[in-house]
Amino acid sequence: MTDYQPYPAPEPAPRAPSAPRRLVRREDNKVVAGVCSGVADYLRVDANIVRLALVAAVVFGAGSGVLLYLAGWWLMPRG
């Protein structure tokens, strides 16, 4: 019999530090001001999903979606 010594498991490659995500209004995929596109980019989802959620907030939230959009337009920097 031989003494079987398994090879050690390879160590994972070090991950490069990623730049911190910023919540900014997008200029390239905007419809009105780029707020929904910026939120979608920050959340890493499709912009149309965020737009549909905003429409649902406007319809079912008694217009609170409009206030959220205006606040995002005013507070989010252009990027």
VEXMAR-838423 format. One record per atom (N, C-alpha, C): residue number from 1; residue in three letters; atom name; x, z, y. Coordinates in Angstrom, 1 decimal. Each point is the difference from the previous one (the first is absolute). Example, Ala and Ser with C-alpha at 12.3 -4.5 7.8 and 13.67 -1.06 7.14 Angstrom:
k: 1 | r: ALA | a: N | c1: 13.2 | c3: 7.8 | c2: -5.7;
k: 1 | r: ALA | a: CA | c1: -0.9 | c3: 0.0 | c2: 1.2;
k: 1 | r: ALA | a: C | c1: 0.9 | c3: 0.0 | c2: 1.2;
k: 2 | r: SER | a: N | c1: -0.4 | c3: -0.7 | c2: 1.1;
k: 2 | r: SER | a: CA | c1: 0.9 | c3: 0.0 | c2: 1.1;
k: 2 | r: SER | a: C | c1: -0.8 | c3: 0.8 | c2: 1.1;
END
This chain:
k: 1 | r: MET | a: N | c1: 0.8 | c3: 0.0 | c2: -1.2;
k: 1 | r: MET | a: CA | c1: -0.8 | c3: 0.0 | c2: 1.2;
k: 1 | r: MET | a: C | c1: 0.9 | c3: 0.0 | c2: 1.2;
k: 2 | r: THR | a: N | c1: -0.6 | c3: -0.6 | c2: 1.1;
k: 2 | r: THR | a: CA | c1: 0.8 | c3: 0.0 | c2: 1.2;
k: 2 | r: THR | a: C | c1: -0.8 | c3: 0.9 | c2: 1.0;
k: 3 | r: ASP | a: N | c1: 0.7 | c3: 0.5 | c2: 1.0;
k: 3 | r: ASP | a: CA | c1: -0.6 | c3: 0.7 | c2: 1.1;
k: 3 | r: ASP | a: C | c1: -0.5 | c3: -1.0 | c2: 1.0;
k: 4 | r: TYR | a: N | c1: -1.3 | c3: -0.1 | c2: 0.1;
k: 4 | r: TYR | a: CA | c1: -0.6 | c3: -0.9 | c2: 1.0;
k: 4 | r: TYR | a: C | c1: -0.2 | c3: 0.7 | c2: 1.3;
k: 5 | r: GLN | a: N | c1: 0.7 | c3: -0.5 | c2: 1.0;
k: 5 | r: GLN | a: CA | c1: -0.2 | c3: 0.5 | c2: 1.4;
k: 5 | r: GLN | a: C | c1: -0.7 | c3: -1.1 | c2: 0.8;
k: 6 | r: PRO | a: N | c1: -1.3 | c3: 0.3 | c2: 0.4;
k: 6 | r: PRO | a: CA | c1: -0.7 | c3: -1.0 | c2: 0.8;
k: 6 | r: PRO | a: C | c1: 0.6 | c3: -0.1 | c2: 1.4;
k: 7 | r: TYR | a: N | c1: -0.1 | c3: -1.2 | c2: 0.5;
k: 7 | r: TYR | a: CA | c1: 0.5 | c3: -0.2 | c2: 1.4;
k: 7 | r: TYR | a: C | c1: -0.9 | c3: 0.7 | c2: 0.9;
k: 8 | r: PRO | a: N | c1: 0.6 | c3: 0.5 | c2: 1.1;
k: 8 | r: PRO | a: CA | c1: -0.9 | c3: 0.7 | c2: 1.0;
k: 8 | r: PRO | a: C | c1: -0.9 | c3: -1.0 | c2: 0.7;
k: 9 | r: ALA | a: N | c1: -1.2 | c3: 0.5 | c2: 0.4;
k: 9 | r: ALA | a: CA | c1: -0.9 | c3: -0.9 | c2: 0.7;
k: 9 | r: ALA | a: C | c1: 0.6 | c3: -0.4 | c2: 1.3;
k: 10 | r: PRO | a: N | c1: -0.2 | c3: -1.3 | c2: 0.4;
k: 10 | r: PRO | a: CA | c1: 0.5 | c3: -0.4 | c2: 1.3;
k: 10 | r: PRO | a: C | c1: -0.7 | c3: 0.7 | c2: 1.2;
k: 11 | r: GLU | a: N | c1: 0.8 | c3: 0.3 | c2: 1.0;
k: 11 | r: GLU | a: CA | c1: -0.6 | c3: 0.6 | c2: 1.1;
k: 11 | r: GLU | a: C | c1: -0.7 | c3: -1.0 | c2: 0.9;
k: 12 | r: PRO | a: N | c1: -1.1 | c3: 0.4 | c2: 0.6;
k: 12 | r: PRO | a: CA | c1: -0.7 | c3: -1.0 | c2: 0.8;
k: 12 | r: PRO | a: C | c1: 0.8 | c3: -0.3 | c2: 1.3;
k: 13 | r: ALA | a: N | c1: -0.2 | c3: -1.3 | c2: 0.4;
k: 13 | r: ALA | a: CA | c1: 0.8 | c3: -0.4 | c2: 1.2;
k: 13 | r: ALA | a: C | c1: -0.5 | c3: 0.7 | c2: 1.2;
k: 14 | r: PRO | a: N | c1: 0.9 | c3: 0.4 | c2: 0.9;
k: 14 | r: PRO | a: CA | c1: -0.5 | c3: 0.7 | c2: 1.2;
k: 14 | r: PRO | a: C | c1: -0.8 | c3: -0.9 | c2: 0.8;
k: 15 | r: ARG | a: N | c1: -1.1 | c3: 0.6 | c2: 0.6;
k: 15 | r: ARG | a: CA | c1: -0.9 | c3: -0.7 | c2: 0.8;
k: 15 | r: ARG | a: C | c1: 0.4 | c3: -0.1 | c2: 1.4;
k: 16 | r: ALA | a: N | c1: -0.1 | c3: -1.1 | c2: 0.6;
k: 16 | r: ALA | a: CA | c1: 0.4 | c3: -0.1 | c2: 1.4;
k: 16 | r: ALA | a: C | c1: -1.0 | c3: 0.7 | c2: 0.9;
k: 17 | r: PRO | a: N | c1: 0.4 | c3: 0.7 | c2: 1.0;
k: 17 | r: PRO | a: CA | c1: -1.0 | c3: 0.7 | c2: 0.8;
k: 17 | r: PRO | a: C | c1: -0.8 | c3: -1.1 | c2: 0.8;
k: 18 | r: SER | a: N | c1: -1.3 | c3: 0.2 | c2: -0.2;
k: 18 | r: SER | a: CA | c1: -0.9 | c3: -1.0 | c2: 0.7;
k: 18 | r: SER | a: C | c1: -0.3 | c3: 0.5 | c2: 1.4;
k: 19 | r: ALA | a: N | c1: -0.3 | c3: -0.9 | c2: 0.9;
k: 19 | r: ALA | a: CA | c1: -0.3 | c3: 0.3 | c2: 1.3;
k: 19 | r: ALA | a: C | c1: -1.4 | c3: 0.7 | c2: 0.1;
k: 20 | r: PRO | a: N | c1: -0.1 | c3: 1.0 | c2: 0.8;
k: 20 | r: PRO | a: CA | c1: -1.4 | c3: 0.7 | c2: 0.0;
k: 20 | r: PRO | a: C | c1: -1.0 | c3: -1.0 | c2: 0.5;
k: 21 | r: ARG | a: N | c1: -1.2 | c3: 0.1 | c2: -0.6;
k: 21 | r: ARG | a: CA | c1: -1.1 | c3: -0.8 | c2: 0.4;
k: 21 | r: ARG | a: C | c1: -0.5 | c3: 0.4 | c2: 1.4;
k: 22 | r: ARG | a: N | c1: -0.4 | c3: -0.9 | c2: 0.8;
k: 22 | r: ARG | a: CA | c1: -0.6 | c3: 0.3 | c2: 1.3;
k: 22 | r: ARG | a: C | c1: -1.4 | c3: -0.6 | c2: 0.1;
k: 23 | r: LEU | a: N | c1: -0.9 | c3: 0.7 | c2: 0.6;
k: 23 | r: LEU | a: CA | c1: -1.3 | c3: -0.5 | c2: 0.2;
k: 23 | r: LEU | a: C | c1: -0.1 | c3: -0.7 | c2: 1.4;
k: 24 | r: VAL | a: N | c1: 0.1 | c3: -1.4 | c2: -0.1;
k: 24 | r: VAL | a: CA | c1: 0.0 | c3: -0.8 | c2: 1.2;
k: 24 | r: VAL | a: C | c1: -1.1 | c3: -1.1 | c2: -0.1;
k: 25 | r: ARG | a: N | c1: -0.4 | c3: -0.5 | c2: 1.1;
k: 25 | r: ARG | a: CA | c1: -0.9 | c3: -1.1 | c2: 0.0;
k: 25 | r: ARG | a: C | c1: 0.8 | c3: -1.3 | c2: -0.3;
k: 26 | r: ARG | a: N | c1: -0.6 | c3: -0.8 | c2: -0.9;
k: 26 | r: ARG | a: CA | c1: 0.7 | c3: -1.2 | c2: -0.4;
k: 26 | r: ARG | a: C | c1: -0.4 | c3: -1.1 | c2: 0.9;
k: 27 | r: GLU | a: N | c1: 1.0 | c3: -0.9 | c2: 0.3;
k: 27 | r: GLU | a: CA | c1: -0.3 | c3: -1.1 | c2: 0.9;
k: 27 | r: GLU | a: C | c1: -0.2 | c3: -1.3 | c2: -0.8;
k: 28 | r: ASP | a: N | c1: 0.5 | c3: 0.0 | c2: -1.3;
k: 28 | r: ASP | a: CA | c1: -0.1 | c3: -1.3 | c2: -0.7;
k: 28 | r: ASP | a: C | c1: -1.3 | c3: -0.2 | c2: -0.8;
k: 29 | r: ASN | a: N | c1: -0.7 | c3: 1.1 | c2: -0.4;
k: 29 | r: ASN | a: CA | c1: -1.2 | c3: -0.1 | c2: -0.8;
k: 29 | r: ASN | a: C | c1: -1.1 | c3: 0.7 | c2: 0.6;
k: 30 | r: LYS | a: N | c1: -0.2 | c3: -0.3 | c2: 1.3;
k: 30 | r: LYS | a: CA | c1: -1.1 | c3: 0.8 | c2: 0.7;
k: 30 | r: LYS | a: C | c1: -1.2 | c3: -0.9 | c2: 0.2;
k: 31 | r: VAL | a: N | c1: -1.1 | c3: 0.7 | c2: 0.2;
k: 31 | r: VAL | a: CA | c1: -1.3 | c3: -0.7 | c2: 0.3;
k: 31 | r: VAL | a: C | c1: -0.4 | c3: 0.4 | c2: 1.5;
k: 32 | r: VAL | a: N | c1: 0.0 | c3: 1.3 | c2: 0.3;
k: 32 | r: VAL | a: CA | c1: -0.3 | c3: 0.4 | c2: 1.4;
k: 32 | r: VAL | a: C | c1: 1.3 | c3: 0.5 | c2: 0.6;
k: 33 | r: ALA | a: N | c1: 0.5 | c3: 1.2 | c2: -0.5;
k: 33 | r: ALA | a: CA | c1: 1.1 | c3: 0.6 | c2: 0.6;
k: 33 | r: ALA | a: C | c1: 1.1 | c3: 0.4 | c2: -1.0;
k: 34 | r: GLY | a: N | c1: -0.2 | c3: -0.3 | c2: -1.3;
k: 34 | r: GLY | a: CA | c1: 1.0 | c3: 0.3 | c2: -1.0;
k: 34 | r: GLY | a: C | c1: -0.1 | c3: 1.4 | c2: -0.6;
k: 35 | r: VAL | a: N | c1: -1.0 | c3: 0.8 | c2: 0.3;
k: 35 | r: VAL | a: CA | c1: -0.1 | c3: 1.4 | c2: -0.4;
k: 35 | r: VAL | a: C | c1: -0.2 | c3: 0.0 | c2: -1.5;
k: 36 | r: CYS | a: N | c1: -1.0 | c3: -0.7 | c2: -0.5;
k: 36 | r: CYS | a: CA | c1: -0.3 | c3: 0.0 | c2: -1.5;
k: 36 | r: CYS | a: C | c1: 1.2 | c3: -0.6 | c2: -0.8;
k: 37 | r: SER | a: N | c1: 0.7 | c3: -1.0 | c2: 0.5;
k: 37 | r: SER | a: CA | c1: 1.1 | c3: -0.6 | c2: -0.6;
k: 37 | r: SER | a: C | c1: 1.2 | c3: 1.0 | c2: -0.1;
k: 38 | r: GLY | a: N | c1: 0.2 | c3: 0.8 | c2: 1.1;
k: 38 | r: GLY | a: CA | c1: 1.0 | c3: 1.0 | c2: 0.0;
k: 38 | r: GLY | a: C | c1: -0.2 | c3: 1.1 | c2: -0.9;
k: 39 | r: VAL | a: N | c1: -1.3 | c3: 0.5 | c2: -0.1;
k: 39 | r: VAL | a: CA | c1: -0.4 | c3: 1.0 | c2: -0.9;
k: 39 | r: VAL | a: C | c1: 0.2 | c3: -0.4 | c2: -1.5;
k: 40 | r: ALA | a: N | c1: -0.4 | c3: -1.3 | c2: -0.2;
k: 40 | r: ALA | a: CA | c1: 0.1 | c3: -0.5 | c2: -1.4;
k: 40 | r: ALA | a: C | c1: 1.5 | c3: -0.1 | c2: -0.4;
k: 41 | r: ASP | a: N | c1: 0.8 | c3: -0.4 | c2: 1.0;
k: 41 | r: ASP | a: CA | c1: 1.5 | c3: -0.1 | c2: -0.3;
k: 41 | r: ASP | a: C | c1: 0.5 | c3: 1.3 | c2: -0.3;
k: 42 | r: TYR | a: N | c1: -0.4 | c3: 1.0 | c2: 0.7;
k: 42 | r: TYR | a: CA | c1: 0.5 | c3: 1.4 | c2: -0.1;
k: 42 | r: TYR | a: C | c1: -0.4 | c3: 0.6 | c2: -1.4;
k: 43 | r: LEU | a: N | c1: -1.3 | c3: -0.3 | c2: -0.4;
k: 43 | r: LEU | a: CA | c1: -0.5 | c3: 0.5 | c2: -1.3;
k: 43 | r: LEU | a: C | c1: 0.3 | c3: -0.9 | c2: -1.1;
k: 44 | r: ARG | a: N | c1: 0.6 | c3: -1.2 | c2: 0.2;
k: 44 | r: ARG | a: CA | c1: 0.4 | c3: -1.0 | c2: -1.0;
k: 44 | r: ARG | a: C | c1: -1.2 | c3: -0.5 | c2: -0.8;
k: 45 | r: VAL | a: N | c1: -1.0 | c3: -0.3 | c2: 0.8;
k: 45 | r: VAL | a: CA | c1: -1.2 | c3: -0.6 | c2: -0.6;
k: 45 | r: VAL | a: C | c1: -0.3 | c3: -1.3 | c2: 0.8;
k: 46 | r: ASP | a: N | c1: -1.0 | c3: -0.8 | c2: -0.5;
k: 46 | r: ASP | a: CA | c1: -0.4 | c3: -1.2 | c2: 0.6;
k: 46 | r: ASP | a: C | c1: -0.8 | c3: 0.3 | c2: 1.3;
k: 47 | r: ALA | a: N | c1: 0.3 | c3: -0.7 | c2: 1.1;
k: 47 | r: ALA | a: CA | c1: -0.6 | c3: 0.2 | c2: 1.3;
k: 47 | r: ALA | a: C | c1: -1.6 | c3: -0.1 | c2: -0.1;
k: 48 | r: ASN | a: N | c1: -0.4 | c3: -0.9 | c2: -0.9;
k: 48 | r: ASN | a: CA | c1: -1.5 | c3: -0.2 | c2: -0.1;
k: 48 | r: ASN | a: C | c1: -0.7 | c3: 1.2 | c2: -0.5;
k: 49 | r: ILE | a: N | c1: 0.7 | c3: 0.8 | c2: -0.8;
k: 49 | r: ILE | a: CA | c1: -0.6 | c3: 1.3 | c2: -0.5;
k: 49 | r: ILE | a: C | c1: -0.2 | c3: 0.9 | c2: 1.1;
k: 50 | r: VAL | a: N | c1: 1.0 | c3: 0.1 | c2: 0.9;
k: 50 | r: VAL | a: CA | c1: -0.1 | c3: 0.9 | c2: 1.2;
k: 50 | r: VAL | a: C | c1: -1.1 | c3: -0.5 | c2: 0.9;
k: 51 | r: ARG | a: N | c1: -0.1 | c3: -1.3 | c2: 0.2;
k: 51 | r: ARG | a: CA | c1: -1.0 | c3: -0.5 | c2: 0.9;
k: 51 | r: ARG | a: C | c1: -1.4 | c3: 0.3 | c2: -0.6;
k: 52 | r: LEU | a: N | c1: -0.2 | c3: -0.2 | c2: -1.3;
k: 52 | r: LEU | a: CA | c1: -1.3 | c3: 0.4 | c2: -0.6;
k: 52 | r: LEU | a: C | c1: -0.3 | c3: 1.4 | c2: 0.2;
k: 53 | r: ALA | a: N | c1: 1.0 | c3: 0.9 | c2: -0.2;
k: 53 | r: ALA | a: CA | c1: -0.2 | c3: 1.4 | c2: 0.2;
k: 53 | r: ALA | a: C | c1: -0.4 | c3: 0.3 | c2: 1.4;
k: 54 | r: LEU | a: N | c1: 0.6 | c3: -0.7 | c2: 1.0;
k: 54 | r: LEU | a: CA | c1: -0.4 | c3: 0.2 | c2: 1.4;
k: 54 | r: LEU | a: C | c1: -1.4 | c3: -0.4 | c2: 0.2;
k: 55 | r: VAL | a: N | c1: -0.4 | c3: -1.1 | c2: -0.5;
k: 55 | r: VAL | a: CA | c1: -1.4 | c3: -0.5 | c2: 0.2;
k: 55 | r: VAL | a: C | c1: -0.9 | c3: 1.0 | c2: -0.6;
k: 56 | r: ALA | a: N | c1: 0.3 | c3: 0.6 | c2: -1.2;
k: 56 | r: ALA | a: CA | c1: -0.9 | c3: 1.0 | c2: -0.6;
k: 56 | r: ALA | a: C | c1: 0.0 | c3: 1.2 | c2: 0.8;
k: 57 | r: ALA | a: N | c1: 1.1 | c3: 0.4 | c2: 0.7;
k: 57 | r: ALA | a: CA | c1: 0.0 | c3: 1.2 | c2: 0.9;
k: 57 | r: ALA | a: C | c1: -0.9 | c3: -0.3 | c2: 1.2;
k: 58 | r: VAL | a: N | c1: 0.0 | c3: -1.2 | c2: 0.5;
k: 58 | r: VAL | a: CA | c1: -0.8 | c3: -0.3 | c2: 1.1;
k: 58 | r: VAL | a: C | c1: -1.5 | c3: 0.0 | c2: -0.4;
k: 59 | r: VAL | a: N | c1: -0.3 | c3: -0.6 | c2: -1.1;
k: 59 | r: VAL | a: CA | c1: -1.4 | c3: -0.1 | c2: -0.4;
k: 59 | r: VAL | a: C | c1: -0.6 | c3: 1.4 | c2: -0.5;
k: 60 | r: PHE | a: N | c1: 0.8 | c3: 0.7 | c2: -0.8;
k: 60 | r: PHE | a: CA | c1: -0.5 | c3: 1.2 | c2: -0.6;
k: 60 | r: PHE | a: C | c1: 0.4 | c3: 1.3 | c2: 0.7;
k: 61 | r: GLY | a: N | c1: 0.9 | c3: -0.2 | c2: 0.9;
k: 61 | r: GLY | a: CA | c1: 0.5 | c3: 1.2 | c2: 0.7;
k: 61 | r: GLY | a: C | c1: -0.5 | c3: 0.1 | c2: 1.5;
k: 62 | r: ALA | a: N | c1: -1.1 | c3: -0.7 | c2: 0.3;
k: 62 | r: ALA | a: CA | c1: -0.6 | c3: 0.1 | c2: 1.3;
k: 62 | r: ALA | a: C | c1: 1.0 | c3: -0.4 | c2: 1.1;
k: 63 | r: GLY | a: N | c1: 0.8 | c3: -1.0 | c2: -0.3;
k: 63 | r: GLY | a: CA | c1: 0.9 | c3: -0.6 | c2: 1.0;
k: 63 | r: GLY | a: C | c1: 1.3 | c3: 0.7 | c2: 0.1;
k: 64 | r: SER | a: N | c1: 0.3 | c3: 1.0 | c2: -0.9;
k: 64 | r: SER | a: CA | c1: 1.3 | c3: 0.7 | c2: 0.1;
k: 64 | r: SER | a: C | c1: 1.2 | c3: -0.9 | c2: -0.3;
k: 65 | r: GLY | a: N | c1: -0.2 | c3: -1.1 | c2: -0.7;
k: 65 | r: GLY | a: CA | c1: 1.0 | c3: -1.0 | c2: -0.2;
k: 65 | r: GLY | a: C | c1: 0.5 | c3: -0.6 | c2: 1.2;
k: 66 | r: VAL | a: N | c1: -0.9 | c3: -0.3 | c2: 1.0;
k: 66 | r: VAL | a: CA | c1: 0.4 | c3: -0.6 | c2: 1.2;
k: 66 | r: VAL | a: C | c1: 0.9 | c3: 1.0 | c2: 0.8;
k: 67 | r: LEU | a: N | c1: -0.3 | c3: 1.3 | c2: 0.0;
k: 67 | r: LEU | a: CA | c1: 0.9 | c3: 1.0 | c2: 0.6;
k: 67 | r: LEU | a: C | c1: 1.3 | c3: 0.1 | c2: -0.6;
k: 68 | r: LEU | a: N | c1: 0.1 | c3: -0.1 | c2: -1.4;
k: 68 | r: LEU | a: CA | c1: 1.2 | c3: 0.0 | c2: -0.7;
k: 68 | r: LEU | a: C | c1: 0.9 | c3: -1.2 | c2: 0.3;
k: 69 | r: TYR | a: N | c1: -0.7 | c3: -1.2 | c2: 0.1;
k: 69 | r: TYR | a: CA | c1: 0.8 | c3: -1.2 | c2: 0.3;
k: 69 | r: TYR | a: C | c1: 0.5 | c3: 0.1 | c2: 1.4;
k: 70 | r: LEU | a: N | c1: -0.8 | c3: 0.4 | c2: 1.0;
k: 70 | r: LEU | a: CA | c1: 0.5 | c3: 0.1 | c2: 1.4;
k: 70 | r: LEU | a: C | c1: 1.1 | c3: 1.0 | c2: 0.1;
k: 71 | r: ALA | a: N | c1: -0.1 | c3: 1.1 | c2: -0.7;
k: 71 | r: ALA | a: CA | c1: 1.1 | c3: 1.0 | c2: 0.0;
k: 71 | r: ALA | a: C | c1: 1.3 | c3: -0.6 | c2: -0.6;
k: 72 | r: GLY | a: N | c1: -0.2 | c3: -0.7 | c2: -1.1;
k: 72 | r: GLY | a: CA | c1: 1.2 | c3: -0.7 | c2: -0.6;
k: 72 | r: GLY | a: C | c1: 0.6 | c3: -1.0 | c2: 1.0;
k: 73 | r: TRP | a: N | c1: -0.8 | c3: -0.7 | c2: 0.7;
k: 73 | r: TRP | a: CA | c1: 0.5 | c3: -1.1 | c2: 0.9;
k: 73 | r: TRP | a: C | c1: 0.7 | c3: 0.7 | c2: 1.1;
k: 74 | r: TRP | a: N | c1: -0.4 | c3: 1.2 | c2: 0.5;
k: 74 | r: TRP | a: CA | c1: 0.6 | c3: 0.6 | c2: 1.1;
k: 74 | r: TRP | a: C | c1: 1.2 | c3: 0.8 | c2: -0.4;
k: 75 | r: LEU | a: N | c1: 0.0 | c3: 0.6 | c2: -1.2;
k: 75 | r: LEU | a: CA | c1: 1.1 | c3: 0.9 | c2: -0.4;
k: 75 | r: LEU | a: C | c1: 1.1 | c3: -0.7 | c2: -0.8;
k: 76 | r: MET | a: N | c1: -0.3 | c3: -1.0 | c2: -0.8;
k: 76 | r: MET | a: CA | c1: 1.0 | c3: -0.6 | c2: -0.8;
k: 76 | r: MET | a: C | c1: 0.9 | c3: -0.9 | c2: 0.8;
k: 77 | r: PRO | a: N | c1: 1.3 | c3: 0.1 | c2: -0.1;
k: 77 | r: PRO | a: CA | c1: 0.9 | c3: -0.9 | c2: 0.7;
k: 77 | r: PRO | a: C | c1: 0.0 | c3: -1.4 | c2: -0.6;
k: 78 | r: ARG | a: N | c1: 0.3 | c3: -1.0 | c2: 0.8;
k: 78 | r: ARG | a: CA | c1: 0.0 | c3: -1.4 | c2: -0.4;
k: 78 | r: ARG | a: C | c1: 1.3 | c3: -0.2 | c2: -0.8;
k: 79 | r: GLY | a: N | c1: -0.1 | c3: -0.7 | c2: -1.1;
k: 79 | r: GLY | a: CA | c1: 1.2 | c3: -0.1 | c2: -0.8;
k: 79 | r: GLY | a: C | c1: 0.2 | c3: -1.3 | c2: -0.6;
END
